[in-house]
Amino acid sequence: MFLIKLIMLFALGGHFFFGDTRIPLVFYSSTNEVQMNEIEQLVRKLEEYNRAYRSGSPIVSDAVYDDLVEKLRKLDPENSFLTTVEPEKITGRAEIRHPSPMLSLQKAYTRQQLERFLSRVEKEAKQIGLKQVLFKITPKLDGLAGRDDGETLASRGNGHAGYDISDAFKKGVVAVGQRGQGLGEIVVVKSYFDMHLANKFEHPRNMVVGIISSDVLNENAKTALTEEQVCFVPYSQLESWKGTAEEILENIDAISEKLINETDYPMDGVVVEVTDDNLKRHMGATTHHCRWQIAVKKKGQTAETTVKAVKWQVGRTGNVTPVLEVNPVSLSGATIKRVTAHHAGMVHNLSIGPGARIEIIRSGEVIPKIEKVVTPSETVTLPETCPACDSELIWKNDFLRCEHISCPAQKKQRLVHWFRTLGTADWFGVKTIDKLVSNGFDNLEKIYAMKTQDFESLGFGPVQSGNLSEALLTSRNKTVEDWRFLAAFGIPDLGIGDSRKLLKHYPIEKLLDVEQKSVAEINGFGDITSLSITSGLEKMKDTIRHMLNLGFVLEKTKSTSGKKEPASAISGKAIVFTGKMVRGDRSYMQEQARQLGATVQTSINKKTDLLICGESVGAVKLEKATALGVKILSEQDYSNLIGNEHQDEK
């Protein structure tokens, strides 16, 4: 009887009835239970990785994360994690509803995935009678996404509602172009990050998230903001390429490389999207992404290997960083024996030592980096003294540091930095400097006293010795900016940007005797940075004076210290420009105001003196200006204030 009822249930399509209610009959097996457990664990792992990424501390790379997403898609295509935007939470901020969803991007890591997307677009285009489809390719920025309507900057959040992060502009984030241009990302200028911050933050996005989410900023972030190196970049302001599907498939690598070279912001791929608005509307979107665009990314090859030993090397600023010697493994056509680890904190926190099993990735880097630790080491040893000079090491954030000024490894790295930054002396590469230092020529004073015969006595050939001697003479006689000359000494926290800023206040000869409190009073230098700079200047004072006495031809920075501000009605005023300007370009007007002695701000605050309004200015901004007692001027009133002769200089 039971068997008959069971057969009847299958005949009814695997359902049974309770009253008038039809209920599906589901048979669970041990296999189903195992799969369900695997799905749950996978989702929990993805949620953990997403939280870490959104907070600015990624645990795994995008490629690893996306692989796990695809694995989940195969196991459970309708899982809610796949059909919603990965959430991003910023505590303590008001929630802002987006007028239209800010969605994620579907991704293509292979040519086949890109081809499928382009074919699908072409098929959809035929359905609406569109004969030719054009695509636009733009850089895919790796920052913190947001939406700026001119009044409020909102983070992406969960795609439907984000958080009010408008105070980013008050902190010093610069709006590229102008406010109110819609979707974009907050990023740090890449060249600035690489030069000044790469040894202080693990990734540019870490710093950006810290600036947005924290009320207390560290000195490095403050300096970057003061230097106007942290920006909200609207997508509409990005460089782009336009063409057909055929052209994309033929030239995608070259197009991507060109955009990378022309974009001075962190990128993690490019975005390919349809340009025709009717086709966009026809294709629509899922709850996760728009169907008419896709991110094209390169997945670096990965491999697993075992750590044999951890070696420590010393940089020019004294940071002692780890390099891992690993069992040889083939990766991207090369045999890998060494892997870089970022800092001592990573070695300690991830338990990296002999016997650790690690996954490494190589995406164009000469030395691969750690992707993740598969099996931690049971033996983790951190150095207590400098491997080059045996001085005691100290902790500074996540870095171990040697502060002995005569450390031979630091001397070598400082010489490499000098010739690389100065840029006026050829032939002095790493191998040449290695040879010089190992023979006792370990500082600039000794090297710049060398003649051709001195190089020959060290084993350099006659031609190379002549070239080296001539290069030293050229570097002294060829004009170089004084800020580049100063930055080349490699003083901690004194890169090119800060060198230029300091030399606007003090000529290089007087800067050597400036006190820390005087530097701290300059806008953009806090107590910690100013102490680091003045201490470094004191240690290098004799060397700098010696090099100046050699007669380097320096192009002097124009000083603003001790000079009267430009005679204008806006000297010393803090000004905000807003709205669409009719008489001129806003960026030009901002630069003009600076030349006339004003301080240009990106948002209104208690220090603002003037609000200059073009067309279409929001009521909220006007109300805020009125409440703070800020004087409001039209573009014409402003023109009259500074004088028509200034306004028409463009």
ZAMARGU-4260 file (C-alpha; in steps of 0.2 Angstrom, whole numbers, plus 5000, padded with zeros to 4 digits):
<rodrens>
0) 5000/5000/5000 | 5014/5012/5004 | 5023/5008/4988 | 5007/5012/4978 | 5005/5029/4987
5) 5024/5033/4984 | 5021/5029/4965 | 5006/5041/4965 | 5016/5055/4973 | 5029/5054/4958
10) 5014/5053/4946 | 5009/5070/4953 | 5026/5077/4949 | 5034/5074/4966 | 5021/5084/4976
15) 5008/5079/4989 | 4993/5088/4995 | 4988/5095/5012 | 4970/5100/5010 | 4971/5111/4995
20) 4989/5115/4997 | 5002/5108/4985 | 5018/5104/4994 | 5034/5099/4984 | 5042/5083/4989
25) 5061/5084/4992 | 5072/5069/4995 | 5088/5073/5004 | 5103/5062/5002 | 5119/5062/5011
30) 5127/5069/4995 | 5114/5084/4996 | 5119/5087/5014 | 5137/5087/5010 | 5134/5099/4995
35) 5123/5111/5006 | 5137/5111/5019 | 5150/5115/5006 | 5139/5130/4999 | 5136/5137/5017
40) 5155/5136/5020 | 5159/5144/5004 | 5146/5158/5007 | 5153/5162/5024 | 5171/5163/5017
45) 5165/5175/5003 | 5156/5186/5016 | 5172/5186/5026 | 5183/5190/5011 | 5171/5204/5006
50) 5170/5212/5023 | 5189/5212/5024 | 5190/5220/5006 | 5177/5233/5010 | 5186/5238/5026
55) 5202/5241/5017 | 5211/5225/5023 | 5209/5212/5009 | 5214/5194/5013 | 5214/5187/4996
60) 5216/5194/4978 | 5202/5198/4967 | 5206/5183/4956 | 5205/5171/4971 | 5188/5179/4976
65) 5181/5179/4959 | 5186/5160/4957 | 5176/5156/4973 | 5161/5166/4966 | 5161/5156/4951
70) 5163/5140/4961 | 5147/5145/4971 | 5138/5149/4954 | 5141/5131/4948 | 5135/5124/4965
75) 5120/5135/4968 | 5116/5147/4954 | 5102/5155/4963 | 5111/5158/4979 | 5106/5176/4986
80) 5125/5180/4988 | 5126/5180/4969 | 5111/5190/4965 | 5114/5205/4977 | 5128/5218/4977
85) 5142/5213/4990 | 5138/5225/5005 | 5149/5238/5011 | 5146/5246/5028 | 5153/5262/5035
90) 5148/5264/5053 | 5142/5280/5061 | 5136/5288/5045 | 5118/5292/5039 | 5111/5280/5026
95) 5107/5288/5009 | 5095/5280/4996 | 5102/5279/4978 | 5090/5286/4965 | 5095/5271/4954
100) 5105/5256/4960 | 5124/5256/4960 | 5127/5238/4954 | 5143/5227/4953 | 5151/5222/4937
105) 5151/5205/4929 | 5169/5200/4925 | 5179/5192/4911 | 5196/5184/4915 | 5198/5175/4898
110) 5196/5179/4880 | 5182/5167/4879 | 5172/5176/4893 | 5174/5192/4884 | 5169/5184/4867
115) 5153/5178/4875 | 5149/5195/4882 | 5152/5203/4865 | 5142/5190/4856 | 5127/5192/4868
120) 5127/5211/4865 | 5127/5209/4846 | 5113/5197/4847 | 5103/5209/4858 | 5107/5223/4846
125) 5099/5214/4832 | 5083/5212/4842 | 5080/5231/4842 | 5087/5233/4824 | 5103/5241/4829
130) 5115/5238/4814 | 5132/5243/4822 | 5136/5242/4840 | 5150/5253/4847 | 5158/5250/4864
135) 5168/5261/4876 | 5183/5255/4886 | 5188/5265/4902 | 5200/5261/4916 | 5193/5251/4930
140) 5198/5261/4946 | 5203/5251/4962 | 5196/5263/4975 | 5180/5267/4985 | 5165/5269/4974
145) 5153/5283/4977 | 5140/5294/4969 | 5141/5313/4970 | 5125/5323/4966 | 5134/5340/4970
150) 5127/5341/4987 | 5130/5323/4995 | 5143/5310/4992 | 5136/5293/4995 | 5146/5277/4996
155) 5139/5262/4986 | 5134/5252/5002 | 5123/5238/4996 | 5119/5245/4979 | 5102/5252/4984
160) 5107/5263/4999 | 5124/5269/5004 | 5132/5280/5017 | 5134/5299/5018 | 5153/5302/5016
165) 5152/5320/5010 | 5165/5325/5024 | 5178/5317/5012 | 5179/5334/5004 | 5181/5343/5020
170) 5195/5332/5024 | 5204/5337/5008 | 5198/5324/4995 | 5198/5334/4978 | 5184/5332/4966
175) 5191/5330/4949 | 5182/5341/4936 | 5169/5348/4947 | 5156/5342/4960 | 5140/5333/4955
180) 5146/5322/4940 | 5138/5306/4947 | 5147/5289/4949 | 5165/5288/4952 | 5178/5282/4965
185) 5189/5289/4978 | 5207/5285/4974 | 5225/5291/4978 | 5236/5297/4964 | 5246/5281/4960
190) 5263/5290/4956 | 5262/5299/4973 | 5257/5283/4982 | 5272/5273/4974 | 5284/5287/4978
195) 5279/5292/4996 | 5267/5279/5003 | 5271/5262/4996 | 5281/5257/5011 | 5268/5263/5023
200) 5252/5256/5016 | 5250/5238/5009 | 5238/5245/4996 | 5231/5262/4990 | 5214/5256/4994
205) 5218/5253/5012 | 5223/5271/5014 | 5207/5278/5005 | 5196/5267/5016 | 5205/5273/5032
210) 5203/5291/5026 | 5184/5289/5023 | 5180/5278/5038 | 5190/5286/5052 | 5189/5303/5061
215) 5207/5302/5066 | 5219/5302/5051 | 5238/5298/5052 | 5251/5310/5046 | 5254/5301/5030
220) 5236/5302/5025 | 5235/5320/5031 | 5250/5325/5020 | 5242/5316/5005 | 5226/5326/5007
225) 5235/5342/5009 | 5245/5339/4993 | 5228/5336/4984 | 5233/5318/4980 | 5217/5310/4985
230) 5203/5312/4973 | 5185/5308/4969 | 5187/5304/4951 | 5170/5303/4941 | 5169/5289/4928
235) 5165/5302/4915 | 5182/5311/4918 | 5192/5295/4913 | 5202/5292/4897 | 5192/5281/4885
240) 5193/5271/4869 | 5179/5268/4857 | 5177/5255/4844 | 5168/5239/4838 | 5168/5221/4845
245) 5180/5215/4832 | 5192/5229/4836 | 5191/5225/4854 | 5195/5207/4852 | 5210/5211/4841
250) 5217/5225/4852 | 5211/5222/4869 | 5229/5220/4877 | 5235/5235/4868 | 5220/5246/4873
255) 5222/5240/4891 | 5240/5244/4891 | 5237/5261/4884 | 5224/5266/4897 | 5235/5259/4911
260) 5250/5270/4905 | 5238/5286/4903 | 5229/5283/4920 | 5238/5289/4936 | 5226/5280/4948
265) 5226/5262/4954 | 5218/5251/4942 | 5213/5232/4942 | 5207/5230/4924 | 5196/5239/4911
270) 5177/5241/4909 | 5170/5237/4892 | 5152/5244/4890 | 5139/5248/4876 | 5138/5266/4871
275) 5120/5266/4864 | 5107/5271/4877 | 5093/5262/4868 | 5103/5246/4869 | 5107/5248/4887
280) 5089/5250/4891 | 5085/5235/4881 | 5098/5224/4889 | 5094/5230/4907 | 5102/5223/4923
285) 5101/5209/4935 | 5100/5213/4954 | 5119/5211/4954 | 5125/5219/4938 | 5121/5229/4922
290) 5120/5217/4907 | 5128/5229/4895 | 5145/5231/4903 | 5159/5220/4909 | 5175/5221/4918
295) 5190/5213/4909 | 5204/5208/4921 | 5220/5198/4920 | 5221/5184/4932 | 5239/5182/4938
300) 5245/5164/4938 | 5247/5156/4955 | 5256/5142/4962 | 5259/5133/4978 | 5276/5131/4986
305) 5285/5129/5003 | 5295/5142/5012 | 5313/5136/5015 | 5320/5152/5024 | 5316/5170/5027
310) 5329/5182/5023 | 5329/5201/5028 | 5335/5216/5018 | 5337/5234/5022 | 5330/5248/5013
315) 5337/5266/5012 | 5325/5273/5025 | 5330/5258/5037 | 5315/5247/5035 | 5320/5229/5036
320) 5309/5219/5025 | 5307/5200/5022 | 5311/5190/5006 | 5306/5172/5006 | 5317/5158/4999
325) 5305/5145/4992 | 5306/5128/4984 | 5308/5131/4965 | 5291/5132/4956 | 5287/5136/4938
330) 5276/5151/4937 | 5272/5162/4921 | 5286/5154/4912 | 5299/5157/4925 | 5307/5147/4939
335) 5303/5156/4955 | 5315/5154/4970 | 5311/5170/4979 | 5295/5178/4985 | 5292/5196/4992
340) 5283/5198/5009 | 5277/5216/5013 | 5284/5219/5030 | 5288/5210/5047 | 5270/5212/5053
345) 5264/5201/5039 | 5277/5187/5043 | 5272/5188/5061 | 5253/5189/5059 | 5252/5176/5046
350) 5265/5164/5054 | 5277/5164/5039 | 5293/5154/5042 | 5302/5138/5036 | 5289/5125/5032
355) 5275/5137/5028 | 5265/5132/5013 | 5260/5147/5003 | 5251/5152/4987 | 5260/5164/4976
360) 5254/5175/4962 | 5264/5183/4948 | 5255/5197/4938 | 5270/5205/4929 | 5280/5208/4944
365) 5298/5202/4943 | 5297/5195/4961 | 5280/5186/4964 | 5271/5190/4980 | 5261/5180/4993
370) 5243/5177/4988 | 5238/5168/5004 | 5246/5156/5017 | 5239/5138/5015 | 5248/5131/5030
375) 5256/5142/5043 | 5274/5138/5050 | 5277/5132/5067 | 5293/5142/5068 | 5292/5161/5065
380) 5308/5171/5069 | 5309/5189/5068 | 5326/5198/5068 | 5331/5208/5084 | 5346/5217/5076
385) 5349/5224/5058 | 5356/5210/5046 | 5368/5223/5039 | 5375/5233/5054 | 5369/5223/5069
390) 5361/5238/5077 | 5345/5235/5087 | 5329/5236/5077 | 5313/5245/5082 | 5295/5243/5077
395) 5287/5257/5067 | 5269/5252/5063 | 5271/5235/5054 | 5289/5238/5049 | 5305/5233/5058
400) 5317/5247/5056 | 5336/5251/5058 | 5339/5269/5063 | 5358/5268/5062 | 5363/5281/5049
405) 5380/5272/5045 | 5371/5256/5041 | 5380/5250/5025 | 5364/5243/5017 | 5356/5259/5019
410) 5371/5268/5012 | 5369/5258/4996 | 5351/5261/4995 | 5353/5279/4998 | 5366/5280/4983
415) 5354/5270/4972 | 5340/5283/4977 | 5351/5298/4974 | 5356/5294/4956 | 5338/5287/4951
420) 5330/5303/4958 | 5342/5316/4952 | 5341/5308/4935 | 5356/5318/4928 | 5370/5305/4929
425) 5370/5289/4919 | 5379/5273/4921 | 5377/5272/4940 | 5366/5257/4941 | 5364/5245/4956
430) 5378/5233/4951 | 5390/5248/4949 | 5385/5255/4966 | 5387/5238/4974 | 5405/5237/4968
435) 5408/5255/4974 | 5401/5252/4991 | 5410/5235/4993 | 5426/5244/4990 | 5423/5258/5003
440) 5416/5271/4992 | 5400/5272/5002 | 5394/5290/5002 | 5392/5304/4990 | 5407/5314/4996
445) 5419/5299/4991 | 5410/5295/4975 | 5410/5313/4968 | 5429/5315/4972 | 5433/5300/4961
450) 5442/5302/4944 | 5444/5290/4930 | 5459/5282/4937 | 5450/5278/4953 | 5436/5269/4944
455) 5450/5259/4934 | 5458/5254/4951 | 5442/5246/4956 | 5442/5235/4941 | 5430/5245/4930
460) 5436/5245/4911 | 5444/5260/4903 | 5428/5265/4893 | 5416/5262/4908 | 5428/5272/4920
465) 5428/5287/4908 | 5409/5286/4907 | 5407/5286/4925 | 5419/5300/4928 | 5410/5310/4914
470) 5393/5306/4922 | 5398/5314/4938 | 5404/5330/4930 | 5388/5331/4920 | 5377/5329/4935
475) 5385/5344/4943 | 5384/5355/4927 | 5367/5350/4921 | 5353/5361/4928 | 5341/5352/4940
480) 5327/5358/4951 | 5332/5361/4969 | 5317/5351/4975 | 5323/5336/4965 | 5341/5339/4972
485) 5334/5339/4990 | 5323/5324/4987 | 5337/5314/4980 | 5346/5313/4998 | 5332/5301/5003
490) 5328/5309/5019 | 5313/5299/5027 | 5296/5308/5024 | 5304/5320/5012 | 5299/5316/4995
495) 5298/5327/4979 | 5281/5334/4984 | 5286/5339/5002 | 5303/5345/4996 | 5295/5357/4984
500) 5283/5363/4997 | 5297/5367/5010 | 5308/5376/4997 | 5294/5388/4994 | 5296/5394/5012
505) 5315/5392/5014 | 5329/5391/5002 | 5339/5375/5003 | 5354/5383/5012 | 5343/5390/5026
510) 5332/5374/5027 | 5346/5365/5035 | 5345/5375/5051 | 5326/5376/5052 | 5318/5370/5068
515) 5305/5357/5069 | 5291/5369/5075 | 5294/5380/5060 | 5291/5366/5048 | 5276/5360/5058
520) 5268/5377/5056 | 5268/5375/5037 | 5252/5369/5030 | 5252/5350/5027 | 5266/5346/5040
525) 5261/5338/5056 | 5271/5336/5072 | 5277/5318/5068 | 5282/5322/5049 | 5291/5338/5054
530) 5301/5329/5067 | 5306/5316/5055 | 5311/5328/5042 | 5321/5340/5053 | 5330/5325/5061
535) 5334/5318/5044 | 5340/5335/5038 | 5351/5336/5054 | 5359/5319/5050 | 5362/5324/5032
540) 5367/5342/5035 | 5386/5340/5031 | 5383/5329/5016 | 5370/5342/5009 | 5382/5356/5012
545) 5396/5347/5004 | 5386/5343/4988 | 5380/5362/4987 | 5398/5367/4988 | 5402/5356/4973
550) 5393/5369/4963 | 5377/5359/4957 | 5367/5370/4945 | 5350/5372/4954 | 5334/5379/4947
555) 5327/5388/4962 | 5309/5386/4968 | 5300/5403/4969 | 5299/5407/4988 | 5282/5413/4995
560) 5290/5416/5013 | 5293/5434/5018 | 5285/5441/5002 | 5269/5451/5001 | 5254/5442/4995
565) 5248/5447/4978 | 5239/5463/4979 | 5221/5458/4976 | 5204/5459/4984 | 5205/5440/4988
570) 5222/5439/4996 | 5221/5428/5011 | 5203/5423/5008 | 5196/5405/5008 | 5186/5402/4992
575) 5174/5389/4986 | 5168/5389/4968 | 5152/5380/4964 | 5140/5377/4950 | 5143/5378/4931
580) 5154/5393/4926 | 5149/5404/4911 | 5164/5415/4909 | 5178/5402/4911 | 5184/5385/4916
585) 5182/5382/4934 | 5199/5374/4936 | 5207/5389/4928 | 5197/5401/4940 | 5204/5391/4955
590) 5222/5392/4949 | 5219/5410/4946 | 5213/5413/4963 | 5228/5404/4970 | 5239/5416/4961
595) 5230/5430/4968 | 5234/5424/4985 | 5218/5415/4990 | 5216/5398/4997 | 5204/5387/4986
600) 5193/5375/4995 | 5183/5361/4988 | 5169/5362/5001 | 5161/5375/5013 | 5167/5375/5031
605) 5169/5388/5045 | 5185/5394/5037 | 5177/5399/5020 | 5176/5417/5016 | 5168/5417/4999
610) 5156/5406/4989 | 5157/5410/4970 | 5142/5403/4962 | 5139/5399/4944 | 5123/5391/4937
615) 5113/5378/4945 | 5119/5379/4963 | 5110/5368/4975 | 5099/5376/4988 | 5107/5366/5002
620) 5124/5373/4998 | 5117/5391/4998 | 5109/5387/5015 | 5125/5381/5022 | 5135/5396/5016
625) 5122/5408/5024 | 5121/5398/5040 | 5140/5400/5042 | 5141/5418/5037 | 5150/5415/5021
630) 5148/5429/5008 | 5140/5423/4992 | 5145/5431/4975 | 5139/5427/4958 | 5152/5424/4944
635) 5150/5442/4938 | 5151/5449/4955 | 5167/5439/4958 | 5174/5446/4941 | 5171/5463/4947
640) 5179/5460/4963 | 5195/5454/4957 | 5195/5466/4942 | 5191/5462/4924 | 5209/5463/4919
645) 5212/5447/4929 | 5196/5438/4923 | 5201/5440/4905 | 5219/5434/4906 | 5214/5417/4900
</rodrens>
